[in-house]
Amino acid sequence: MKLSVIGCGYLGAVHAAAMASIGHDVVGIDVDERKIAALSAGEAPFFEPGLPELLTQGVAAGNLRFTINMSAAQGAQVHFVGVGTPQQKDSHAADLTYVNAAIDALIPYLNPGDIVAGKSTVPVGTAAVLAERVAPTGATLVWNPEFLREGWAVEDTIDPDRLVVGVPGARTVSATQIVGGLSDMHEDVSSRFARSTTAGSDSTGSTSAALPAEGERAADILREVYHPAVAKGTPFIVTDLATAELVKVAANAFLATKISFINAMAEIAEATGADVTQLADAIGHDARIGRRFLGAGIGFGGGCLPKDIRAFAARAEELGRGESVSFLREVDAINLRRRERAVQLVVDAFDGQVVGKKVTVLGAAFKPHSDDIRDSPALDAAVRLRGLGADVTVTDPQAIENARRQHPQLAYVDDRDDALRGADAVIVVTEWDEYRRDLSPAHASSLVHGKIIVDGRNCLDAAAWRAEGWAYYGMGRP
């Protein structure tokens, strides 16, 4: 199939390359000329394992290209929209400027029968507004949320654990009924670029809905787009537009809640002398709970979970249902408190006298296998420590350049051992293998001045570090 991908940031670039790798003819479109030039040369503008190889293969094969010209989308059967939805500067709500701009710019190039597949994370009700704007072209708008994990995005795109497609439902509700004043947020910035139905399960394990012909045809086309995953039995869930939008934000809200839950338990463990890692192991054996995402530490960050739970709460308030997700505000508060706690452990290790102490911060990215520093707990801790008077040195395998641009006031060292040399204390804030697995306590001892280590991710073997004479401090650990 011929596909277009509007927006070639993290989501769009990965999606375009992955779709080309499974045989589609793909054009990626973005307003950023430098980004397009890099992608056209087969170079990933950010660190994501496996992406450079897919880009090189697709560009060389001729079925993957990138351009700044929206007209290149004409003739594609499916148009994926994967632009950013950042948090608004003056509120917690999502900023839909880029989504609206992408749709405005795409509309002149749509043909009857085309499918516009939204992938951006948006407030519930957005798709209904966009569908009404797309409808006069004869194209159909669907919502196909992404569930990517940074560091594993290529794998998650080619071999997802589920596929969700929201299509126009059998019962039509006007966009104004669904979203209230959401359409008022639309800005005409196209110049920047040139309801519920009854669900059931079929024998393949996919979930589908009782759909009108338009929705059924759209679902069938998306099945063809994702043919390798569908053929191997990946759950293919067809629902209405609003549910598809909610699936994404609900998943992120649940994961954020689970992380903040175990961090709340860490706060109790610190007050009682209990060990939150043993607690997590014990409750994780319950199949209803599970051990994943029960790792207490400095908390979550990145460009998704923090902004998405805030936007979800803001949207619930707009719908008059703010009380339904009011707990998300406490989830957010717990998460931010853990950053403060990690810094306090460093301060406490020096008996409150951190001024002039050399502190090495291991990690800058918000998670390993990524160079993403958006809302990074690691950099937050580094900035806080420097603000308290510590002499802070930051190292990271991939994120130093991004970190330097955002926080030039910090000192950065590329080599891990050079960063450790002469340190009075070390804090692990991104659980790269270079820190949690490949750095031995004995080797670290040969480099540092003071043997104090704060494990902000509870990823180290506390007994091994203590046996080597280190003062080890964990999060929610005695």
C-alpha positions in Angstrom: 0.0 0.0 0.0 1.0 3.6 -0.4 1.0 5.3 2.9 1.8 8.8 4.1 3.0 9.7 7.7 2.4 13.3 8.7 4.9 14.3 11.4 8.3 12.7 11.6 9.2 13.1 15.2 9.7 10.2 17.5 6.4 8.5 16.7 6.2 9.4 13.0 9.8 8.5 12.0 9.6 5.1 13.7 6.2 4.4 12.1 7.3 5.4 8.6 10.4 3.2 8.8 8.6 0.3 10.3 5.8 0.4 7.7 8.3 0.5 4.9 10.1 -2.5 6.4 7.0 -4.7 6.1 6.6 -3.8 2.4 4.6 -0.6 2.1 5.5 2.4 0.0 5.8 5.2 2.5 6.4 9.0 2.4 7.1 10.9 5.6 6.2 14.6 5.8 7.4 17.2 8.3 7.9 21.0 8.4 11.4 20.6 9.9 13.9 20.7 7.0 16.9 19.6 9.0 15.0 16.6 10.3 13.8 15.7 6.8 17.3 16.0 5.4 18.7 13.7 8.1 16.0 11.1 7.6 16.4 11.2 3.8 20.1 10.4 4.4 19.1 7.4 6.5 20.1 9.1 9.7 17.9 9.0 12.8 17.5 12.5 14.5 17.3 10.8 17.9 18.5 7.6 19.5 16.3 4.6 19.1 17.8 1.1 18.8 17.1 -0.5 15.4 15.8 2.7 13.7 19.0 3.6 11.7 19.0 0.2 10.1 15.4 0.4 9.0 15.9 4.0 7.7 18.9 2.9 5.7 17.2 -0.1 4.2 14.0 1.7 3.3 15.7 4.7 1.7 18.1 2.4 -0.2 15.2 0.2 -1.4 13.3 3.2 -2.6 10.1 2.5 -0.7 10.8 5.1 2.1 11.2 8.8 1.4 10.8 12.0 3.3 9.8 15.5 2.3 8.5 18.9 3.5 5.9 19.0 0.8 2.4 18.0 1.9 1.4 17.5 -1.7 3.4 14.2 -1.6 0.6 12.7 0.5 -1.7 12.8 -2.5 -2.4 9.3 -3.8 -1.7 7.6 -0.5 -4.5 5.2 0.6 -3.8 5.7 4.3 -2.5 8.9 5.9 -1.1 8.5 9.5 -1.1 11.6 11.6 1.5 11.4 14.4 2.4 15.0 15.4 3.0 16.1 18.9 0.4 17.1 21.5 2.5 18.9 24.2 1.1 20.3 27.4 -0.3 23.9 27.0 2.0 26.5 28.4 -0.7 28.0 30.6 -2.6 24.9 31.7 -2.4 21.1 32.0 -4.5 20.6 28.9 -3.1 19.2 25.7 -2.1 21.6 22.9 -3.8 20.5 19.7 -2.2 23.1 17.5 -0.1 20.7 15.6 -2.8 18.1 15.1 -5.1 20.8 13.7 -2.4 22.2 11.5 -1.7 18.7 10.1 -5.3 18.0 9.3 -5.8 21.4 7.7 -2.8 21.0 5.5 -3.7 17.4 4.5 -7.4 18.0 3.6 -6.7 19.6 0.1 -4.8 16.4 -0.9 -7.4 13.8 0.3 -9.4 11.7 -2.2 -12.7 9.9 -1.6 -12.1 6.6 0.0 -8.8 7.7 1.7 -8.3 6.8 5.3 -6.9 9.3 7.8 -5.5 7.5 10.8 -4.8 9.6 13.8 -2.0 8.2 16.1 -1.3 11.3 18.3 -2.4 11.1 21.9 -5.4 13.5 22.1 -8.2 14.4 24.5 -11.2 12.2 24.1 -13.6 13.8 21.6 -10.9 15.2 19.4 -11.4 12.6 16.7 -15.1 13.4 16.4 -14.3 17.1 15.6 -11.6 16.1 13.1 -13.9 13.5 11.5 -16.5 16.2 10.7 -13.7 18.3 9.0 -12.4 15.4 7.0 -15.9 14.1 5.9 -16.5 16.6 3.0 -13.5 15.2 1.2 -15.0 11.7 1.1 -12.2 10.4 3.2 -12.8 8.5 6.5 -11.0 9.4 9.8 -10.2 6.6 12.2 -8.1 6.6 15.4 -5.2 4.2 15.7 -3.4 5.0 19.0 0.3 4.0 19.5 1.6 2.0 22.4 5.3 2.5 22.0 8.0 2.1 24.6 11.0 4.3 24.0 14.0 2.0 23.4 11.7 -0.7 22.0 9.7 1.4 19.6 10.7 -0.5 16.4 9.8 -3.8 17.9 6.5 -2.4 19.3 5.5 -1.1 15.9 6.3 -4.2 13.8 5.2 -6.7 16.4 2.7 -4.9 18.7 0.9 -6.6 21.6 -2.4 -5.3 20.4 -3.8 -3.1 17.6 -6.7 -0.7 18.4 -8.7 1.0 15.6 -11.5 3.4 16.4 -13.8 3.9 13.4 -17.0 5.9 12.8 -19.7 4.1 14.8 -23.2 2.9 13.9 -24.8 5.6 16.0 -23.7 9.2 15.1 -23.4 11.8 17.8 -22.6 15.3 16.8 -19.1 16.5 17.6 -20.5 19.4 19.6 -22.4 17.0 21.8 -19.4 14.9 22.5 -16.7 17.6 23.0 -18.5 20.7 24.0 -16.1 23.6 23.4 -13.2 21.5 22.2 -13.6 22.7 18.6 -13.1 26.3 19.8 -9.5 25.3 20.5 -8.9 24.9 16.7 -6.4 27.4 15.3 -6.3 27.8 11.5 -2.5 27.3 11.2 -2.5 25.2 8.1 0.0 27.6 6.6 2.6 26.0 8.8 2.4 23.0 6.6 2.3 24.9 2.9 -20.5 6.2 19.4 -20.6 3.4 21.0 -21.5 0.1 19.3 -22.0 -3.4 20.7 -18.6 -5.2 20.8 -17.9 -8.9 20.5 -15.0 -11.3 19.7 -14.4 -13.3 16.6 -12.7 -16.6 16.3 -9.2 -15.0 15.7 -9.2 -13.3 19.1 -9.7 -9.9 17.5 -12.4 -7.6 18.9 -14.8 -6.0 16.5 -17.9 -3.9 16.7 -21.2 -3.8 14.8 -20.3 -1.3 12.2 -21.7 0.5 9.2 -20.1 -0.1 5.8 -17.7 2.9 6.1 -16.3 1.7 9.4 -16.1 -1.9 8.3 -14.1 -0.9 5.2 -11.8 1.3 7.2 -11.1 -1.5 9.7 -10.4 -3.9 6.8 -7.9 -1.5 5.3 -6.0 -1.1 8.6 -5.9 -4.9 8.9 -4.2 -4.9 5.5 -1.7 -2.2 6.6 -0.8 -4.3 9.6 -0.9 -7.6 7.8 2.1 -9.4 9.4 0.9 -8.7 13.0 -2.7 -9.6 12.1 -1.6 -12.8 10.4 0.2 -14.0 13.5 -2.9 -13.4 15.7 -2.2 -10.1 17.3 -5.4 -8.9 18.9 -7.1 -6.4 16.6 -9.6 -4.3 18.5 -12.2 -2.3 16.6 -14.2 0.2 18.5 -15.7 3.7 18.3 -13.6 6.8 18.1 -14.0 7.9 21.7 -13.0 4.5 23.1 -9.9 4.4 20.9 -8.8 7.8 22.2 -9.5 6.7 25.8 -7.6 3.4 25.4 -4.3 5.3 25.1 -4.7 7.8 27.9 -6.3 5.1 30.2 -3.3 2.8 29.6 -0.8 5.6 30.4 -2.9 6.6 33.5 -2.9 3.0 34.8 0.9 2.6 34.3 1.6 5.9 36.0 -0.7 5.0 38.9 1.1 1.6 39.4 4.5 3.3 39.5 3.3 6.0 41.9 1.6 3.3 44.0 4.8 1.5 44.7 6.6 4.8 45.3 3.9 5.7 47.9 4.7 2.3 49.5 8.3 3.4 49.4 7.4 6.5 51.4 5.8 4.3 54.1 8.7 1.8 54.0 11.1 4.7 54.7 9.0 5.7 57.7 8.9 2.2 59.1 12.2 0.5 58.1 10.5 -1.9 55.7 12.1 -2.8 52.3 9.9 -1.8 49.3 11.8 -4.1 46.9 10.8 -7.1 49.0 7.3 -5.8 49.3 7.1 -5.4 45.5 8.4 -9.0 45.0 5.8 -10.3 47.4 2.7 -8.6 46.0 4.0 -9.1 42.5 3.5 -12.8 42.8 -0.2 -12.2 42.9 -1.3 -12.7 39.3 -3.9 -10.0 39.7 -1.1 -7.5 40.4 2.0 -8.6 38.6 5.6 -7.4 39.2 6.0 -5.2 36.2 6.0 -1.4 36.8 6.4 -2.1 40.6 10.0 -0.8 40.7 10.2 2.0 43.3 12.6 4.7 42.7 12.9 8.3 41.5 9.7 8.1 39.4 8.6 8.4 35.8 9.3 11.1 33.3 9.5 11.5 29.5 7.2 13.0 26.9 4.2 10.8 27.6 3.2 9.8 31.1 3.5 13.2 32.9 1.8 15.3 30.3 -0.8 12.6 29.4 -2.1 12.1 32.9 -2.3 15.9 33.4 -4.2 16.3 30.1 -6.5 13.4 31.0 -7.4 15.1 34.3 -7.9 18.4 32.5 -10.2 16.8 29.9 -12.2 15.1 32.7 -12.7 18.5 34.3 -14.0 19.9 31.0 -16.5 17.0 30.8 -17.7 17.6 34.3 -16.2 14.4 35.5 -13.1 15.7 37.2 -13.8 13.7 40.3 -13.5 10.4 38.3 -9.7 10.9 37.8 -8.9 13.2 40.7 -6.5 10.5 42.0 -4.2 11.3 39.0 -3.3 14.6 40.6 -1.9 12.6 43.6 -0.2 10.2 41.2 1.6 13.2 39.7 2.4 14.6 43.2 3.9 11.3 44.5 6.0 11.1 41.3 7.4 14.6 41.8 8.1 13.9 45.6 10.3 11.0 44.8 12.7 13.3 42.9 12.9 15.4 46.0 13.6 12.3 48.1 16.5 11.2 45.9 18.1 14.5 46.3 17.5 14.5 50.0 19.3 11.2 50.3 22.4 12.7 48.9 22.1 15.7 51.2 21.6 13.4 54.2 24.6 11.3 53.3 26.7 14.5 53.8 24.9 15.4 57.1 23.2 18.3 55.3 26.5 19.9 54.1 26.4 19.3 50.3 28.0 22.6 49.3 31.2 22.1 47.3 30.8 18.3 47.3 31.5 16.6 44.0 28.5 14.6 43.0 28.5 12.4 39.9 25.1 11.8 38.4 24.9 8.6 36.4 22.2 9.2 33.7 20.5 12.1 32.0 17.8 10.5 29.8 14.5 9.8 31.5 15.0 6.1 30.8 17.7 3.8 29.4 17.9 3.0 25.6 16.9 6.6 24.8 18.3 10.1 24.5 15.0 11.6 25.5 15.4 14.2 28.3 11.8 15.5 28.4 10.8 15.8 32.0 13.7 13.7 33.0 13.9 12.8 36.7 17.7 12.4 36.3 18.2 16.0 35.1 15.8 17.3 37.7 17.9 15.7 40.4 21.1 17.1 38.9 19.7 20.6 38.7 18.4 20.5 42.2 21.8 19.3 43.6 23.6 22.1 41.8 21.1 24.6 43.1 22.0 23.3 46.6 25.7 24.1 46.0 27.0 20.7 44.9 29.7 20.4 42.2 27.6 18.3 39.8 29.0 16.2 36.9 26.5 14.4 34.6 27.2 11.5 32.3 25.0 9.4 30.0 25.7 7.0 27.0 23.3 8.9 24.7 21.7 12.0 26.1 24.5 14.4 26.9 24.1 16.6 23.9 20.3 17.0 24.4 21.0 17.6 28.1 23.6 20.2 27.5 21.3 22.2 25.2 18.6 22.3 27.9 20.8 22.7 31.0 24.1 24.3 30.0 24.8 25.2 33.6 25.7 21.6 34.4 29.1 19.9 33.7 29.0 16.9 31.4 31.5 14.1 30.8 31.1 11.5 28.1 33.2 8.7 29.7 31.6 7.0 32.8 34.9 6.4 34.5 36.1 10.0 33.9 32.9 11.2 35.5 33.4 9.0 38.5 37.0 10.0 39.1 37.3 12.0 42.3 33.6 12.0 43.2 32.5 12.4 46.8 29.2 10.7 46.0 27.4 9.0 43.2 23.7 8.9 42.4 22.3 6.5 39.8 19.2 8.0 38.2 19.0 6.2 34.8 19.3 2.4 34.9 21.6 2.0 31.9 23.4 -1.4 31.9 26.7 0.6 32.1 25.7 1.5 35.6 23.5 -1.2 37.0 25.3 -4.2 35.6 28.7 -3.4 34.2 30.0 -1.1 37.0 31.4 -3.2 39.8 31.7 -1.7 43.3 35.4 -2.5 43.4 36.1 -0.7 40.1 34.1 2.3 41.2 36.0 2.3 44.5 39.3 2.7 42.6 38.0 5.9 41.0 36.1 7.9 43.6 37.1 10.0 46.5 34.2 9.2 48.8 32.3 5.9 48.8 28.7 7.1 49.0 26.1 5.8 46.4 22.5 6.7 46.2 20.5 4.2 44.1 17.7 6.3 42.6 16.4 3.3 40.7 16.9 0.5 43.2 18.8 -1.3 40.4 22.0 -2.1 42.2 23.0 -5.1 44.5 22.9 -3.3 47.8 24.8 -6.1 49.6 27.6 -6.1 47.1 28.1 -2.4 47.3 28.0 -2.4 51.1 30.5 -5.4 51.2 32.9 -3.2 49.2 32.7 -0.5 51.9 30.2 1.8 50.2 27.5 3.7 52.1 24.5 2.6 50.1 21.2 4.4 50.1 18.2 3.1 48.2 14.6 4.4 47.6 12.3 2.9 50.2 15.0 0.5 51.4 16.5 0.4 55.0 
